[in-house]
Amino acid sequence: MKGKTRSLAALTEPSRLDAGARLALAFAALAVLCIPAFAQERATDENSASYWFERGRELVDDGYYEEGVLAYENALDIDPENASIWISKGNALGLFLGRSKDAVEAYERALLISDNATKTNPNDALAWQAKGVALSYLGRQNEADQAYETAIEIYNQTLDKYPQDAEAWYLKAENLMNMQRREDAIAAYDKVIELNSTKAADAWTTKGIAFLDLKRYNESIEALDKAIGTLPADSIQGLELAWSLKAQVLLDMGRAEEAVEAYDKVNELAPQNLEAWLVKGTILRSFLGRYNESVEAYEGAVQANPENAEAWAYKAIGLQEAGRYDESLEAFDKALQLDPENALILVSKGSSLEKMDRHDEAMEAYEKALEAYENATVLSPENSRAWRGKGDVLLKLGRYNDSIAAYDKAIETAPPYATADLAFAWNRKGEALYKMGQLEKAAPAYDKAIEQYPEYGEAWHGKGLALQALDQRSEAEAAFARARELGYES
C-alpha cells in the first residue's frame, strides 16, 4: 500500500512539525465518539463490507487517511446503508484530512440512515446511538444527547430483565461516554468487568480513556495496564491501542521518558504503524531534546513507508535540530520529490532554511507554500485548515493584515467539532495582532484559543505577552505561570 499523500490532502492534515505538534493529534483522538460496533469478528472475505470497514480503520489508525477513506468507500459500495461506515468515513475526512464539507455530507447520510432505522424500529438502540453520534459531529449536541438517552433507556429495560447482560452494560457505557458522563460510564464498565465477559479488556481500555478525560491519570494508567494484562497476545490492535493510550497519559503526566518506552511497545507490536513512529519521534524531539534518537524514530517511519512524504519531512526536521543541516535538506528534497506542492513541507523547509541564515531560499519556499494554499482555498473554499495554513505563511512573510483575514476565514469555515483547528486559528490570529501592536485585540483572541482548549500552553504564553505589553502585570504573570504549568517553554 503506497502512502504518498495527494497534495490537496497534504495541505489539510494536522501538522506535528511545529511546537503545537501533539495538540492536533490529541484532539483528533479524543474527538472520536463511540460508534456502534459493525463487525464482531475479523472478516477475511474481500467481498464483504466488514472486511473493508476493518481495513479502513486499520489504515486510519496507522495514519494512512486517504487510503482509509478509499477502504470505507469500498465498504459502502457493498453496504451503502450502514451508518457506522458513513460516520467512520466522515471522521477520516473531517478530523484527519480537514475536508469538512465532505465530512458533513457523510454525517448527514449517517443521520438519514439511522433516523429511518429508529422510525422503522423504535427499540433499535444501536440505531439511536448512531443517530446520536451523527448529530454530535454535526454540532447538534442537544438532539444527540436525546438520542443517547433513548438508547440508554432501551438498554436499561434490557438490564431490568437480564442484569447479567454484559453486552448491554457495555453498550450503555458507550452512550454514557458519548454524553461525557464519565463517572456513570466507568460504573457501567465496572459491571462489564465484574461479569468477566469477553468485553472486559475493551472495558478496561475505555475506562482508561474515561479516567484520562477526568485527568485522573494514575487510575487511567492502572486501567490501561489491566487492559494490557487481559488482552491475549494475538490481539495486536487492542494491545497497540492500549499502549498508545498509555503513552498519551504518561506524556500528560510529564513522564516523557516512559511515554517513549510505551511507544517502543507499539513499534514492536506494529512496526508498520507510521503514526506511532512519528509521534514517538516528536516526543523525543520536542519534549526530550534527543534529536539524534528522534531521527532514528523518523527513520522507522520512512522504513514503514518509504513513499510517505510526511515521514521524510519529519526526518528532515529531526536532522535539522540535530545540527545535521546537509542531511536535513536532502531529506526535505526527498519529501518534496514525493509531493512537490505539499505546503506544510515547504513551510517547514523554509523555517529550517531561516535557521541556517539562508533567507532568500526560505522566502522562496514560503512563496511556493503560499501559492499552494491559495490554490487549495480556491478549489475548496470551505477548507478551514487550508485557510489557516495560508494565514501561517502570510504571518511568516510579515503580511499581518492578510494573515488575519485568512485566520478569520479559517474560524468561519471550521466545523463545530474541530476545536483543535479553532484553537490554532485563534492563537495565530492573536500572534498576528500582537505583532501589529493591536494589543487590546490580541488578548481576547488568545482567550478564544484558550476557550477552545484550556490547556493550550502556547496560547496562555501569548496572552501573557499581550497583557504584559498592556502593563497588566499581575494578569500577565498569571498567564505566564499557567503556560509554565502546562509545560510550555518560550
CORRA-V820177 format. One record per pair of residues at least 6 apart in sequence whose ideal C-beta (glycine too) atoms are under 8 Angstrom apart, sorted by sequence separation. I is the first residue (numbers start at 1). J is the second residue. D is the distance in whole Angstrom. If there is no record, write none. Layout:
BEGIN
i:I j:J d:D
i:I j:J d:D
END
This chain:
BEGIN
i:15 j:21 d:7
i:16 j:22 d:7
i:45 j:51 d:6
i:46 j:52 d:8
i:59 j:65 d:8
i:76 j:82 d:7
i:79 j:85 d:7
i:93 j:99 d:4
i:94 j:100 d:5
i:118 j:124 d:6
i:121 j:127 d:7
i:135 j:141 d:7
i:159 j:165 d:6
i:162 j:168 d:7
i:176 j:182 d:8
i:211 j:217 d:7
i:233 j:239 d:8
i:250 j:256 d:7
i:267 j:273 d:7
i:270 j:276 d:7
i:284 j:290 d:5
i:285 j:291 d:6
i:302 j:308 d:7
i:305 j:311 d:6
i:319 j:325 d:8
i:336 j:342 d:7
i:339 j:345 d:7
i:353 j:359 d:8
i:377 j:383 d:7
i:380 j:386 d:6
i:394 j:400 d:8
i:433 j:439 d:8
i:450 j:456 d:6
i:453 j:459 d:7
i:467 j:473 d:8
i:43 j:50 d:4
i:44 j:51 d:7
i:75 j:82 d:7
i:93 j:100 d:8
i:117 j:124 d:5
i:158 j:165 d:6
i:192 j:199 d:5
i:193 j:200 d:5
i:231 j:238 d:5
i:266 j:273 d:6
i:284 j:291 d:8
i:301 j:308 d:7
i:304 j:311 d:7
i:335 j:342 d:7
i:376 j:383 d:6
i:414 j:421 d:5
i:449 j:456 d:6
i:483 j:490 d:8
i:5 j:13 d:7
i:16 j:24 d:7
i:43 j:51 d:4
i:59 j:67 d:5
i:60 j:68 d:4
i:94 j:102 d:8
i:95 j:103 d:8
i:135 j:143 d:5
i:136 j:144 d:4
i:176 j:184 d:5
i:177 j:185 d:5
i:192 j:200 d:6
i:211 j:219 d:4
i:212 j:220 d:5
i:231 j:239 d:5
i:250 j:258 d:5
i:251 j:259 d:4
i:319 j:327 d:5
i:320 j:328 d:4
i:353 j:361 d:5
i:354 j:362 d:4
i:394 j:402 d:5
i:395 j:403 d:4
i:414 j:422 d:5
i:433 j:441 d:5
i:434 j:442 d:4
i:467 j:475 d:5
i:468 j:476 d:4
i:15 j:24 d:7
i:16 j:25 d:7
i:59 j:68 d:4
i:76 j:85 d:5
i:93 j:102 d:5
i:94 j:103 d:3
i:118 j:127 d:5
i:135 j:144 d:4
i:159 j:168 d:5
i:176 j:185 d:4
i:211 j:220 d:4
i:250 j:259 d:4
i:267 j:276 d:6
i:284 j:293 d:5
i:285 j:294 d:4
i:302 j:311 d:5
i:319 j:328 d:4
i:336 j:345 d:6
i:353 j:362 d:4
i:377 j:386 d:5
i:394 j:403 d:4
i:433 j:442 d:4
i:450 j:459 d:5
i:467 j:476 d:4
i:14 j:24 d:3
i:43 j:53 d:8
i:58 j:68 d:8
i:75 j:85 d:5
i:76 j:86 d:7
i:93 j:103 d:4
i:94 j:104 d:7
i:117 j:127 d:4
i:118 j:128 d:6
i:158 j:168 d:5
i:159 j:169 d:7
i:193 j:203 d:5
i:266 j:276 d:4
i:267 j:277 d:7
i:284 j:294 d:4
i:301 j:311 d:4
i:302 j:312 d:6
i:335 j:345 d:5
i:336 j:346 d:7
i:376 j:386 d:4
i:377 j:387 d:6
i:449 j:459 d:4
i:450 j:460 d:6
i:14 j:25 d:6
i:39 j:50 d:4
i:43 j:54 d:6
i:57 j:68 d:7
i:133 j:144 d:7
i:174 j:185 d:8
i:192 j:203 d:4
i:193 j:204 d:7
i:209 j:220 d:8
i:227 j:238 d:7
i:228 j:239 d:6
i:231 j:242 d:7
i:248 j:259 d:7
i:317 j:328 d:8
i:350 j:361 d:8
i:351 j:362 d:7
i:392 j:403 d:8
i:410 j:421 d:7
i:411 j:422 d:6
i:414 j:425 d:7
i:431 j:442 d:8
i:465 j:476 d:8
i:38 j:50 d:6
i:42 j:54 d:7
i:56 j:68 d:5
i:59 j:71 d:6
i:90 j:102 d:8
i:91 j:103 d:7
i:94 j:106 d:8
i:132 j:144 d:4
i:135 j:147 d:6
i:173 j:185 d:5
i:176 j:188 d:6
i:208 j:220 d:5
i:211 j:223 d:6
i:247 j:259 d:4
i:250 j:262 d:6
i:282 j:294 d:7
i:316 j:328 d:5
i:319 j:331 d:6
i:350 j:362 d:4
i:353 j:365 d:6
i:391 j:403 d:5
i:394 j:406 d:6
i:430 j:442 d:5
i:433 j:445 d:6
i:464 j:476 d:5
i:467 j:479 d:6
i:56 j:69 d:7
i:72 j:85 d:6
i:76 j:89 d:7
i:90 j:103 d:4
i:93 j:106 d:6
i:94 j:107 d:8
i:114 j:127 d:5
i:117 j:130 d:8
i:118 j:131 d:6
i:131 j:144 d:8
i:132 j:145 d:7
i:155 j:168 d:5
i:159 j:172 d:7
i:190 j:203 d:8
i:208 j:221 d:8
i:247 j:260 d:8
i:263 j:276 d:6
i:267 j:280 d:7
i:281 j:294 d:4
i:284 j:297 d:6
i:298 j:311 d:6
i:301 j:314 d:6
i:302 j:315 d:6
i:316 j:329 d:7
i:332 j:345 d:7
i:336 j:349 d:7
i:350 j:363 d:7
i:373 j:386 d:6
i:376 j:389 d:8
i:377 j:390 d:6
i:391 j:404 d:7
i:430 j:443 d:7
i:446 j:459 d:5
i:449 j:462 d:8
i:450 j:463 d:7
i:464 j:477 d:7
i:14 j:28 d:6
i:39 j:53 d:6
i:56 j:70 d:8
i:90 j:104 d:8
i:114 j:128 d:8
i:117 j:131 d:8
i:132 j:146 d:8
i:155 j:169 d:8
i:189 j:203 d:4
i:228 j:242 d:5
i:266 j:280 d:8
i:281 j:295 d:8
i:301 j:315 d:7
i:316 j:330 d:8
i:350 j:364 d:8
i:373 j:387 d:8
i:376 j:390 d:8
i:391 j:405 d:8
i:411 j:425 d:5
i:446 j:460 d:8
i:464 j:478 d:8
i:38 j:53 d:5
i:39 j:54 d:6
i:56 j:71 d:4
i:132 j:147 d:4
i:173 j:188 d:4
i:189 j:204 d:8
i:208 j:223 d:4
i:227 j:242 d:4
i:228 j:243 d:7
i:247 j:262 d:4
i:281 j:296 d:8
i:316 j:331 d:4
i:350 j:365 d:4
i:391 j:406 d:3
i:410 j:425 d:4
i:411 j:426 d:7
i:430 j:445 d:4
i:464 j:479 d:4
i:55 j:71 d:4
i:56 j:72 d:4
i:72 j:88 d:6
i:73 j:89 d:7
i:90 j:106 d:3
i:114 j:130 d:4
i:115 j:131 d:6
i:131 j:147 d:4
i:132 j:148 d:4
i:155 j:171 d:6
i:156 j:172 d:7
i:172 j:188 d:5
i:173 j:189 d:5
i:207 j:223 d:4
i:208 j:224 d:4
i:246 j:262 d:5
i:247 j:263 d:5
i:263 j:279 d:7
i:264 j:280 d:8
i:281 j:297 d:3
i:298 j:314 d:4
i:299 j:315 d:6
i:315 j:331 d:5
i:316 j:332 d:4
i:332 j:348 d:7
i:349 j:365 d:5
i:350 j:366 d:5
i:373 j:389 d:5
i:374 j:390 d:7
i:390 j:406 d:4
i:391 j:407 d:4
i:429 j:445 d:5
i:430 j:446 d:4
i:446 j:462 d:5
i:447 j:463 d:7
i:463 j:479 d:5
i:464 j:480 d:4
i:72 j:89 d:4
i:89 j:106 d:5
i:90 j:107 d:5
i:113 j:130 d:8
i:114 j:131 d:4
i:155 j:172 d:4
i:189 j:206 d:6
i:190 j:207 d:8
i:263 j:280 d:4
i:280 j:297 d:5
i:281 j:298 d:4
i:298 j:315 d:4
i:332 j:349 d:4
i:373 j:390 d:4
i:446 j:463 d:4
i:53 j:71 d:8
i:56 j:74 d:8
i:129 j:147 d:7
i:170 j:188 d:7
i:189 j:207 d:5
i:205 j:223 d:7
i:224 j:242 d:5
i:228 j:246 d:8
i:244 j:262 d:8
i:313 j:331 d:7
i:347 j:365 d:7
i:388 j:406 d:7
i:407 j:425 d:5
i:411 j:429 d:8
i:427 j:445 d:8
i:430 j:448 d:8
i:461 j:479 d:7
i:52 j:71 d:5
i:53 j:72 d:7
i:55 j:74 d:8
i:56 j:75 d:6
i:87 j:106 d:7
i:128 j:147 d:5
i:129 j:148 d:7
i:132 j:151 d:7
i:169 j:188 d:5
i:170 j:189 d:7
i:173 j:192 d:7
i:204 j:223 d:5
i:205 j:224 d:7
i:208 j:227 d:6
i:243 j:262 d:5
i:244 j:263 d:8
i:247 j:266 d:7
i:278 j:297 d:8
i:281 j:300 d:8
i:312 j:331 d:5
i:313 j:332 d:7
i:316 j:335 d:6
i:346 j:365 d:5
i:347 j:366 d:7
i:350 j:369 d:7
i:387 j:406 d:5
i:388 j:407 d:7
i:391 j:410 d:6
i:407 j:426 d:8
i:426 j:445 d:5
i:427 j:446 d:7
i:430 j:449 d:6
i:460 j:479 d:5
i:461 j:480 d:7
i:464 j:483 d:6
i:52 j:72 d:7
i:69 j:89 d:6
i:72 j:92 d:7
i:86 j:106 d:5
i:87 j:107 d:7
i:90 j:110 d:7
i:110 j:130 d:6
i:111 j:131 d:6
i:114 j:134 d:6
i:128 j:148 d:7
i:151 j:171 d:8
i:152 j:172 d:6
i:155 j:175 d:7
i:169 j:189 d:8
i:204 j:224 d:7
i:243 j:263 d:7
i:260 j:280 d:6
i:263 j:283 d:7
i:277 j:297 d:5
i:278 j:298 d:7
i:280 j:300 d:8
i:281 j:301 d:7
i:295 j:315 d:6
i:298 j:318 d:5
i:312 j:332 d:8
i:329 j:349 d:8
i:332 j:352 d:7
i:346 j:366 d:7
i:369 j:389 d:8
i:370 j:390 d:7
i:373 j:393 d:6
i:387 j:407 d:7
i:426 j:446 d:7
i:442 j:462 d:7
i:443 j:463 d:6
i:446 j:466 d:6
i:460 j:480 d:8
i:86 j:107 d:7
i:151 j:172 d:8
i:185 j:206 d:8
i:186 j:207 d:6
i:189 j:210 d:7
i:224 j:245 d:6
i:225 j:246 d:7
i:277 j:298 d:7
i:297 j:318 d:8
i:407 j:428 d:6
i:408 j:429 d:7
i:52 j:74 d:4
i:53 j:75 d:5
i:128 j:150 d:5
i:129 j:151 d:5
i:169 j:191 d:4
i:170 j:192 d:5
i:204 j:226 d:4
i:205 j:227 d:4
i:224 j:246 d:5
i:243 j:265 d:4
i:244 j:266 d:6
i:312 j:334 d:5
i:313 j:335 d:4
i:346 j:368 d:5
i:347 j:369 d:5
i:387 j:409 d:4
i:388 j:410 d:4
i:407 j:429 d:4
i:426 j:448 d:4
i:427 j:449 d:4
i:460 j:482 d:5
i:461 j:483 d:4
i:52 j:75 d:4
i:69 j:92 d:5
i:86 j:109 d:5
i:87 j:110 d:5
i:110 j:133 d:8
i:111 j:134 d:4
i:128 j:151 d:4
i:152 j:175 d:5
i:169 j:192 d:5
i:204 j:227 d:4
i:243 j:266 d:5
i:260 j:283 d:6
i:277 j:300 d:4
i:278 j:301 d:5
i:295 j:318 d:4
i:312 j:335 d:4
i:329 j:352 d:8
i:346 j:369 d:4
i:370 j:393 d:5
i:387 j:410 d:4
i:426 j:449 d:4
i:443 j:466 d:4
i:460 j:483 d:4
i:51 j:75 d:8
i:68 j:92 d:5
i:69 j:93 d:6
i:86 j:110 d:4
i:110 j:134 d:4
i:111 j:135 d:6
i:151 j:175 d:5
i:152 j:176 d:7
i:186 j:210 d:5
i:259 j:283 d:6
i:260 j:284 d:6
i:277 j:301 d:4
i:294 j:318 d:4
i:295 j:319 d:6
i:328 j:352 d:6
i:369 j:393 d:5
i:370 j:394 d:7
i:442 j:466 d:4
i:443 j:467 d:6
i:50 j:75 d:8
i:125 j:150 d:8
i:126 j:151 d:8
i:166 j:191 d:7
i:185 j:210 d:5
i:186 j:211 d:7
i:202 j:227 d:8
i:220 j:245 d:8
i:221 j:246 d:6
i:224 j:249 d:7
i:310 j:335 d:7
i:343 j:368 d:8
i:344 j:369 d:8
i:384 j:409 d:8
i:385 j:410 d:7
i:403 j:428 d:7
i:404 j:429 d:6
i:407 j:432 d:7
i:424 j:449 d:8
i:457 j:482 d:8
i:458 j:483 d:7
i:49 j:75 d:4
i:52 j:78 d:7
i:84 j:110 d:8
i:108 j:134 d:8
i:125 j:151 d:4
i:128 j:154 d:7
i:166 j:192 d:5
i:169 j:195 d:7
i:201 j:227 d:5
i:204 j:230 d:6
i:239 j:265 d:8
i:240 j:266 d:6
i:243 j:269 d:7
i:292 j:318 d:8
i:309 j:335 d:5
i:312 j:338 d:7
i:343 j:369 d:4
i:346 j:372 d:7
i:384 j:410 d:5
i:387 j:413 d:6
i:403 j:429 d:8
i:422 j:448 d:8
i:423 j:449 d:5
i:426 j:452 d:7
i:457 j:483 d:5
i:460 j:486 d:7
i:49 j:76 d:8
i:65 j:92 d:5
i:83 j:110 d:4
i:86 j:113 d:7
i:107 j:134 d:5
i:111 j:138 d:7
i:148 j:175 d:4
i:170 j:197 d:8
i:256 j:283 d:6
i:274 j:301 d:5
i:277 j:304 d:6
i:291 j:318 d:6
i:294 j:321 d:8
i:295 j:322 d:6
i:309 j:336 d:7
i:325 j:352 d:8
i:341 j:368 d:8
i:343 j:370 d:8
i:366 j:393 d:5
i:370 j:397 d:7
i:384 j:411 d:8
i:422 j:449 d:8
i:423 j:450 d:8
i:439 j:466 d:5
i:443 j:470 d:7
i:457 j:484 d:8
i:461 j:488 d:5
i:60 j:88 d:8
i:69 j:97 d:7
i:83 j:111 d:8
i:148 j:176 d:8
i:182 j:210 d:4
i:221 j:249 d:6
i:259 j:287 d:8
i:260 j:288 d:7
i:294 j:322 d:8
i:404 j:432 d:5
i:434 j:462 d:7
i:460 j:488 d:7
i:49 j:78 d:4
i:53 j:82 d:8
i:56 j:85 d:8
i:118 j:147 d:8
i:125 j:154 d:4
i:166 j:195 d:4
i:170 j:199 d:5
i:177 j:206 d:7
i:182 j:211 d:8
i:201 j:230 d:4
i:220 j:249 d:5
i:221 j:250 d:7
i:240 j:269 d:5
i:271 j:300 d:7
i:295 j:324 d:8
i:309 j:338 d:4
i:313 j:342 d:8
i:343 j:372 d:4
i:384 j:413 d:4
i:403 j:432 d:5
i:404 j:433 d:7
i:423 j:452 d:4
i:427 j:456 d:7
i:430 j:459 d:7
i:457 j:486 d:4
i:461 j:490 d:6
i:48 j:78 d:7
i:49 j:79 d:4
i:83 j:113 d:4
i:107 j:137 d:5
i:108 j:138 d:7
i:125 j:155 d:6
i:148 j:178 d:5
i:149 j:179 d:8
i:167 j:197 d:7
i:173 j:203 d:7
i:200 j:230 d:6
i:201 j:231 d:5
i:239 j:269 d:6
i:240 j:270 d:5
i:274 j:304 d:5
i:291 j:321 d:5
i:292 j:322 d:5
i:308 j:338 d:8
i:309 j:339 d:4
i:342 j:372 d:7
i:343 j:373 d:5
i:366 j:396 d:6
i:367 j:397 d:8
i:383 j:413 d:7
i:384 j:414 d:4
i:422 j:452 d:5
i:423 j:453 d:4
i:439 j:469 d:5
i:440 j:470 d:7
i:456 j:486 d:8
i:457 j:487 d:6
i:458 j:488 d:6
i:47 j:78 d:7
i:53 j:84 d:7
i:57 j:88 d:7
i:60 j:91 d:8
i:65 j:96 d:4
i:66 j:97 d:7
i:82 j:113 d:7
i:83 j:114 d:4
i:107 j:138 d:5
i:123 j:154 d:6
i:148 j:179 d:5
i:164 j:195 d:6
i:166 j:197 d:3
i:182 j:213 d:6
i:183 j:214 d:8
i:256 j:287 d:4
i:257 j:288 d:7
i:273 j:304 d:7
i:274 j:305 d:6
i:291 j:322 d:4
i:307 j:338 d:6
i:313 j:344 d:7
i:317 j:348 d:6
i:325 j:356 d:6
i:341 j:372 d:5
i:366 j:397 d:6
i:382 j:413 d:5
i:384 j:415 d:7
i:427 j:458 d:6
i:431 j:462 d:6
i:434 j:465 d:6
i:439 j:470 d:5
i:455 j:486 d:5
i:457 j:488 d:3
i:53 j:85 d:6
i:56 j:88 d:6
i:60 j:92 d:5
i:65 j:97 d:5
i:81 j:113 d:5
i:118 j:150 d:8
i:166 j:198 d:8
i:167 j:199 d:7
i:170 j:202 d:7
i:174 j:206 d:8
i:177 j:209 d:8
i:182 j:214 d:5
i:217 j:249 d:6
i:244 j:276 d:7
i:247 j:279 d:8
i:251 j:283 d:7
i:256 j:288 d:5
i:271 j:303 d:8
i:272 j:304 d:5
i:278 j:310 d:7
i:282 j:314 d:8
i:285 j:317 d:7
i:291 j:323 d:8
i:313 j:345 d:5
i:316 j:348 d:7
i:320 j:352 d:4
i:377 j:409 d:8
i:381 j:413 d:8
i:400 j:432 d:5
i:420 j:452 d:8
i:427 j:459 d:5
i:430 j:462 d:5
i:434 j:466 d:5
i:49 j:82 d:6
i:56 j:89 d:8
i:166 j:199 d:6
i:170 j:203 d:6
i:173 j:206 d:7
i:177 j:210 d:7
i:180 j:213 d:8
i:205 j:238 d:7
i:212 j:245 d:7
i:236 j:269 d:6
i:240 j:273 d:7
i:267 j:300 d:7
i:271 j:304 d:7
i:272 j:305 d:8
i:278 j:311 d:7
i:281 j:314 d:6
i:285 j:318 d:6
i:309 j:342 d:6
i:316 j:349 d:7
i:343 j:376 d:7
i:388 j:421 d:7
i:395 j:428 d:6
i:400 j:433 d:8
i:419 j:452 d:5
i:420 j:453 d:7
i:423 j:456 d:5
i:426 j:459 d:7
i:430 j:463 d:7
i:433 j:466 d:8
i:83 j:117 d:7
i:103 j:137 d:7
i:104 j:138 d:7
i:144 j:178 d:7
i:145 j:179 d:6
i:201 j:235 d:7
i:208 j:242 d:7
i:236 j:270 d:6
i:274 j:308 d:6
i:277 j:311 d:8
i:310 j:344 d:8
i:341 j:375 d:8
i:363 j:397 d:7
i:384 j:418 d:6
i:391 j:425 d:7
i:419 j:453 d:6
i:53 j:88 d:7
i:217 j:252 d:6
i:310 j:345 d:8
i:313 j:348 d:6
i:317 j:352 d:7
i:320 j:355 d:7
i:400 j:435 d:6
i:401 j:436 d:8
i:427 j:462 d:6
i:434 j:469 d:8
i:49 j:85 d:7
i:56 j:92 d:7
i:60 j:96 d:7
i:202 j:238 d:7
i:205 j:241 d:6
i:209 j:245 d:6
i:212 j:248 d:7
i:217 j:253 d:5
i:240 j:276 d:8
i:247 j:283 d:8
i:251 j:287 d:7
i:278 j:314 d:6
i:285 j:321 d:6
i:309 j:345 d:6
i:316 j:352 d:7
i:385 j:421 d:6
i:388 j:424 d:6
i:392 j:428 d:6
i:395 j:431 d:7
i:400 j:436 d:5
i:423 j:459 d:7
i:430 j:466 d:7
i:201 j:238 d:6
i:205 j:242 d:5
i:208 j:245 d:6
i:212 j:249 d:5
i:215 j:252 d:8
i:274 j:311 d:6
i:281 j:318 d:6
i:384 j:421 d:5
i:388 j:425 d:5
i:391 j:428 d:6
i:395 j:432 d:5
i:204 j:242 d:8
i:208 j:246 d:7
i:387 j:425 d:8
i:391 j:429 d:8
i:205 j:245 d:7
i:212 j:252 d:7
i:388 j:428 d:7
i:395 j:435 d:8
i:208 j:249 d:7
i:384 j:425 d:7
i:391 j:432 d:8
i:129 j:171 d:7
i:136 j:178 d:7
i:347 j:389 d:8
i:87 j:130 d:7
i:94 j:137 d:7
i:132 j:175 d:7
i:38 j:82 d:7
i:83 j:127 d:7
i:126 j:171 d:8
i:129 j:174 d:7
i:133 j:178 d:7
i:344 j:389 d:7
i:347 j:392 d:7
i:351 j:396 d:8
i:38 j:84 d:5
i:84 j:130 d:6
i:87 j:133 d:6
i:91 j:137 d:8
i:125 j:171 d:7
i:129 j:175 d:6
i:132 j:178 d:6
i:343 j:389 d:6
i:347 j:393 d:6
i:350 j:396 d:7
i:36 j:83 d:7
i:37 j:84 d:8
i:38 j:85 d:7
i:83 j:130 d:4
i:87 j:134 d:6
i:90 j:137 d:6
i:36 j:84 d:5
i:83 j:131 d:8
i:86 j:134 d:8
i:35 j:84 d:5
i:129 j:178 d:7
i:347 j:396 d:7
i:87 j:137 d:7
i:343 j:393 d:7
i:83 j:134 d:7
i:13 j:65 d:7
i:35 j:87 d:5
i:35 j:88 d:6
i:9 j:65 d:7
i:9 j:66 d:5
i:1 j:59 d:8
i:32 j:91 d:6
i:3 j:63 d:8
i:6 j:66 d:6
i:3 j:64 d:6
i:5 j:66 d:6
i:1 j:64 d:7
i:32 j:95 d:7
i:3 j:67 d:7
i:31 j:95 d:6
i:2 j:67 d:8
i:1 j:67 d:6
i:28 j:95 d:5
i:28 j:96 d:6
i:14 j:96 d:7
i:13 j:96 d:7
i:13 j:97 d:6
i:14 j:98 d:8
i:12 j:97 d:6
i:13 j:98 d:7
i:12 j:98 d:3
i:11 j:98 d:8
i:12 j:99 d:7
i:9 j:97 d:5
i:37 j:126 d:8
i:9 j:99 d:8
i:36 j:126 d:4
i:36 j:127 d:8
i:36 j:129 d:5
i:35 j:129 d:8
i:36 j:130 d:5
i:34 j:129 d:8
i:35 j:130 d:7
i:36 j:133 d:8
i:35 j:133 d:6
i:34 j:133 d:8
i:33 j:133 d:5
i:33 j:136 d:6
i:33 j:137 d:8
i:34 j:174 d:4
i:34 j:175 d:7
i:34 j:177 d:5
i:33 j:177 d:8
i:34 j:178 d:5
i:33 j:178 d:5
i:34 j:206 d:8
i:61 j:237 d:8
i:30 j:209 d:8
i:58 j:237 d:7
i:61 j:240 d:8
i:61 j:241 d:8
i:30 j:213 d:7
i:62 j:270 d:7
i:62 j:272 d:7
i:63 j:273 d:8
i:64 j:274 d:7
i:62 j:273 d:5
i:63 j:274 d:4
i:61 j:273 d:8
i:62 j:274 d:6
i:63 j:275 d:4
i:62 j:275 d:6
i:61 j:275 d:7
i:63 j:278 d:7
i:29 j:248 d:7
i:26 j:248 d:7
i:22 j:251 d:7
i:254 j:487 d:7
i:64 j:305 d:8
i:25 j:279 d:7
i:22 j:279 d:7
i:22 j:282 d:7
i:21 j:282 d:5
i:22 j:283 d:8
i:16 j:278 d:6
i:16 j:279 d:7
i:22 j:286 d:8
i:21 j:286 d:6
i:16 j:282 d:5
i:19 j:286 d:7
i:3 j:274 d:7
i:139 j:415 d:7
i:139 j:416 d:3
i:137 j:415 d:8
i:138 j:416 d:8
i:139 j:417 d:7
i:101 j:380 d:7
i:137 j:417 d:5
i:99 j:380 d:7
i:101 j:382 d:5
i:136 j:417 d:7
i:100 j:382 d:6
i:101 j:383 d:8
i:100 j:383 d:7
i:99 j:383 d:7
i:100 j:384 d:6
i:98 j:383 d:6
i:98 j:384 d:6
i:98 j:385 d:4
i:98 j:386 d:7
i:17 j:313 d:7
i:13 j:310 d:7
i:17 j:314 d:7
i:16 j:314 d:7
i:10 j:309 d:7
i:10 j:310 d:7
i:17 j:317 d:6
i:3 j:305 d:4
i:2 j:305 d:8
i:4 j:307 d:5
i:5 j:308 d:7
i:1 j:305 d:8
i:3 j:307 d:6
i:4 j:308 d:7
i:5 j:309 d:6
i:2 j:307 d:5
i:3 j:308 d:4
i:4 j:309 d:6
i:5 j:310 d:7
i:3 j:311 d:8
i:104 j:415 d:7
i:103 j:415 d:7
i:100 j:413 d:7
i:100 j:414 d:7
i:100 j:415 d:4
i:100 j:418 d:7
i:94 j:415 d:6
i:95 j:417 d:7
i:94 j:417 d:7
i:95 j:418 d:8
i:98 j:421 d:8
i:94 j:418 d:7
i:17 j:344 d:7
i:10 j:339 d:6
i:15 j:344 d:5
i:10 j:341 d:8
i:11 j:342 d:7
i:13 j:344 d:7
i:17 j:348 d:5
i:7 j:339 d:6
i:10 j:342 d:4
i:11 j:343 d:5
i:6 j:339 d:8
i:7 j:340 d:8
i:10 j:343 d:7
i:11 j:344 d:7
i:4 j:338 d:6
i:5 j:339 d:6
i:7 j:341 d:4
i:10 j:344 d:6
i:4 j:339 d:7
i:7 j:342 d:6
i:10 j:345 d:8
i:5 j:342 d:7
i:11 j:372 d:6
i:11 j:373 d:6
i:12 j:376 d:8
i:7 j:372 d:7
i:11 j:376 d:5
i:8 j:376 d:6
i:8 j:379 d:7
i:12 j:383 d:6
i:14 j:385 d:8
i:8 j:380 d:7
i:11 j:383 d:8
i:13 j:385 d:8
i:12 j:385 d:4
i:11 j:385 d:7
i:12 j:386 d:6
i:11 j:386 d:5
i:12 j:389 d:8
i:11 j:389 d:6
i:31 j:417 d:6
i:31 j:419 d:7
i:31 j:420 d:8
i:27 j:419 d:6
i:28 j:420 d:7
i:27 j:420 d:3
i:26 j:420 d:8
i:24 j:420 d:5
i:27 j:423 d:8
i:23 j:420 d:6
i:24 j:421 d:8
i:23 j:423 d:7
i:24 j:424 d:7
i:23 j:424 d:7
i:20 j:424 d:7
i:14 j:420 d:7
i:20 j:427 d:8
i:27 j:453 d:7
i:23 j:453 d:7
i:23 j:456 d:7
i:20 j:456 d:8
i:20 j:458 d:6
i:19 j:458 d:6
END
